[in-house]
Amino acid sequence: MVVAEIFESLPRAHPSGALPSFATAVIPGGPHRLGKDAQGVAALLLAAEHTETSTRSVPLELEHLVVQYAVPCLIWKEDGSSEEAIFTLIRCREPDRVLTGYFLGVVDSLVPLLGSSPSEGRVREVVGHLVELFRALQTPRRKTVQGLWAELFLIAQAASPQELVRAWHAAPDESFDFSSPAQRLEVKSTVGPARQHYFSLEQLVAPAGTRVLVASLFVERAGGGVSVSELSSRVQSRLGGDVNLMLKVEQVVAASLGQDWRLGLEESFDIDRAAESLAFYRSSSIPCVDPNLPAGVSEVRFRADLGDLRPVDARELQRTSGILRAAAAVRADSA
């Protein structure tokens, strides 16, 4: 993570009574700067053409973030010199380690969307994406940490992570984790020892002309394992620099964890246990209740035991196409 390394190298800024003061360094691809204030708080200083309209923009204050437009700042450069300049200023509200790490990860994903000479409109658009992410951290959690980790694991180990991210649910409460026009893929995880998972009836009753596959794996919490934050970074590093896909990963993670993001990002699981247990099953082979429900009955949810089922041969899936092949064709160097 380039941005995190830049931030760690910055000293704390010299206090200034008149203007916000930051020790700064140019983010590669410039002209935007990463900053650290006198308290060690992280900030992003975006350069853009500012107009009279900008100066009238009302600051936006979130629980963890403050956004201000056309702010005069005192910036200390890498060579020790300083100057005053006007920036769109985005900064954390406290020097918390987890908050800072998350903020820097988001900056790493979003800054490439700006380009080297963004218009004020483009800056506002990108700032809007960032604000949406941090607003999501104020909402109730919409998925378990274990479930999110399992989905990220599947993407991280796949031969074609780009295809899976494109098909990943935009909202964590959608019926399937991954969807394409003729394929659905649902990821289920369990702490064991039995390969048993909860399903909604909709997940096992495939729409006409659609093939549904279930990826099943065992997960174990492990202090020395791989965290949600680390898996998210691994996924993003394998997306070929596609900033829109990187942004989508950030959006799904934020919407999934919601208010539990601080603990959720650091929760770790044993990646070797997950890799050795990963298996794929046809939805039609999984025990299911009668889909012809009585009148007035809906939203049926039940637990099914997959322990006696024969998984789909990975070689068969690798001869298919789309998201099923993308998930099953494990890359050679995966954990």
Secondary structure, DSSP 8 states (H G I E B T S, - for coil): -HHHHHHHH-------SSS-EEEEEE-TT-S-EEEE-TT--EEEEE-----HHHHT---EE-SSEEEEEEEEEEEE-TTS-EEEEEEEEEEESS--HHHHHHHHHHHHHHGGGT-SS--HHHHHHHHHHHHHHHHHTTS---S-HHHHHHHHHHHHHBS-HHHHHHHB-SSTTSS-SEEETTEEEEEEEE-SSS-EEEEEHHHHS--TT-EEEEEEEE--EEEEEEEHHHHHHHHHHTSTT-HHHHHHHHHHHHHHHGGGHHHHHH-EE-HHHHHHH-EEEEGGGS----SS--TT--S-EEEEE-TTS----HHHHHTS-HHHHHHHSB-TT--
